[in-house]
Amino acid sequence: MGGYVRAFLSGLKDEDLARTVERTNPRGERRSMALGALLHHAANHGVHHRGQVALLLNLLGHTPGNIDVLFYEAEMRGGALT
């Protein structure tokens, strides 16, 4: 994870998670959501796409291997998950 992401997340307070974040979608419509819900959505959305990729690899006759984030993080640190 990039340093700027760590810095952002480590600076959050409980009350920040209730703060409303506004954005404009590709159709030009304004949308708002609590920051905590937006962070939850982002994590869940990533899981959704990992599942899609694993399914597509299986359909193509390949084994996706272990795509769990815990194993990825351990590998990036050069160690094994214990």
C-alpha positions in Angstrom: 0.0 0.0 0.0 1.3 3.4 -0.9 2.6 5.7 1.8 0.0 8.3 1.0 -2.8 5.7 1.7 -1.2 4.7 5.0 -0.9 8.3 6.0 -4.5 9.0 5.1 -5.9 6.0 6.9 -3.7 6.4 10.0 -4.9 10.0 10.3 -8.6 9.1 10.4 -10.6 9.5 13.6 -13.8 7.7 14.4 -15.9 10.8 13.6 -14.2 11.0 10.2 -16.0 7.8 9.1 -19.4 9.5 9.5 -18.2 12.5 7.3 -20.1 12.8 4.0 -18.0 12.6 0.9 -19.4 14.1 -2.4 -18.5 13.1 -5.9 -19.7 13.4 -9.4 -20.3 10.2 -11.3 -19.5 9.8 -15.1 -23.1 10.9 -16.0 -22.5 14.2 -14.2 -24.8 13.3 -11.2 -23.7 14.4 -7.7 -23.6 11.5 -5.2 -22.8 11.5 -1.5 -21.8 8.8 0.9 -20.3 8.5 4.4 -16.6 8.0 4.3 -16.8 4.8 6.3 -19.4 3.3 3.9 -17.2 4.4 1.0 -14.1 2.6 2.4 -16.2 -0.5 3.1 -17.5 -0.4 -0.5 -14.0 -0.1 -1.9 -12.7 -3.1 0.0 -15.8 -5.2 -0.9 -15.6 -4.1 -4.5 -12.0 -5.4 -4.7 -13.1 -8.8 -3.4 -15.8 -8.9 -6.0 -13.3 -8.4 -8.8 -10.9 -10.9 -7.4 -13.7 -13.5 -7.5 -14.5 -12.5 -11.1 -10.9 -13.0 -12.2 -10.6 -16.3 -10.4 -13.8 -17.6 -12.1 -12.6 -16.5 -15.5 -9.3 -18.2 -15.0 -11.1 -21.4 -14.0 -13.3 -21.2 -17.0 -10.2 -20.9 -19.2 -8.7 -24.0 -17.6 -6.2 -22.3 -15.3 -5.9 -22.4 -11.5 -5.8 -18.9 -10.1 -3.7 -20.0 -7.1 -4.3 -18.5 -3.7 -5.6 -14.9 -4.3 -6.2 -14.2 -0.6 -4.9 -10.8 0.5 -3.2 -12.3 3.5 -1.0 -14.5 1.3 -0.2 -11.6 -1.0 0.9 -9.4 1.9 3.1 -12.2 3.3 4.7 -12.7 -0.1 5.3 -9.0 -0.6 7.2 -9.0 2.8 9.2 -12.0 1.6 7.8 -14.4 4.2 5.3 -17.1 4.6 1.9 -16.8 6.2 2.0 -18.6 9.5 
